[in-house]
Every structure is written in C-alpha cells, then in structure tokens.
Amino acid sequence: MNPDNIKEPQHYTKWKIQPVQFMIENEIPYAEGNVIKYVMRWRYKGGLEDLHKAKEYINILIEREIACQEVMESSQALEDRLNQDV
C-alpha cells in the first residue's frame, strides 16, 4: 500500500481541509463525522454506496434524537406528575 494513500488519499486532497482535520478541529462526533466523510468523497471514491452509508448514519442520528426526545418527554411528564402531588 502506498503511504501517500494513507496520509493523503486522493479522494480527500481535492479540498482545502481534509474531513478528518475538520472533524478533529471542530470536535465533531463519530456519526456526524461519518456523514461528512461519506458525502465529501462519494463522487471520487465510493459512489452511490457512500451516499447510502451517509444516509445510514443520518438514520442513526435521527433514531438517537427521537429516543432522546422521548426520554425528555417522559422525564417531564414524571416531573409534572410529582409536582401535582406536592
């Protein structure tokens, strides 16, 4: 394997900043970082498969956000009920 392909893959060197640099400097979480990575490289590396990968990570983010909202709503409902008893 060519060491240059590891350090500076051609499908990322088209940009002023590589996705990994952007993610590290901005402390982007894993799932969001993978969306960025796959969307940036799809035309130059993985094609439609990379877009499907990005979509899968977006679906993970959506599912996680829905679950968090449900927990928050349940917590609020419980707090409201406890406050009624006081």
N, C-alpha and C positions, 0 to 999 in steps of 0.2 A: 504494500500500500504506500502510496506517495504521501510523505509527511505534510506536503503543502495542502493536500486534500483534507487533512485532519484539522490543521490550523486555520486554513483559509479556503473552505470549499467554494468552488466556482459559483454555486447557486446562491451564495450569500454575498460574494465580493462585489456584486453589482450595486450594492447600497453603500451610502456614506458611513453607516454604522451597522455592524452585524447584529442579528437578532439577540444573540447571547449577551453582547455588550449592553444593548438597550435594556434587556430584562434584568441584568445584574445592577446596572446603574439606577434603575427605577424600582428595584425590589419587586418585580412582577412575580406573582405566584405561579406555580407549576402549570396548572391547567390553562390559565390565561397566556402564559408564555408559549405553550404549545400551539395555541390558536395563532399567535403572532408568527411563530416559526413556520407553520404549515401554509399559512396564507401568503407569507412573503416568498416562499420558494416554489409554490405549486407550478408556476409556468416554466421553471427552469430545472426541476428535478422530478417530482412525483406525479405531476399532472392531476387529473381528477381524483386519484387516490388521496393525495394530500388535502384536497378540499373536503373529502369525506372524513379524513382524520380530524381536520379543524372543526367540522360540524359535530363530530362525536364529542370533542372536548367542550364545545359550546353547549351541547345537550347535557353533559355532566355538570357544567356550571348552572344551567337552568334548573336541573333537578336538585342540586345542592341549595340554590337560592329558595326554591319552593319549600324545601324541607325546613330551612331556617325560618322562613316566614310563618310556617305552620307552628313551629315551636314557639316563636314570639307571640303569636296569636293565642296559643294555649296558655302560655305564661300570663298574658294579660288577662285572659278570662278567669284564670285561677285567682289572680291578684284582686280582680274586681269582686269575685265571689267572697273572698276573705274579708275585703273591706266592707261588704254589706253586713257581715255578721258582727262587726265591731260597733 
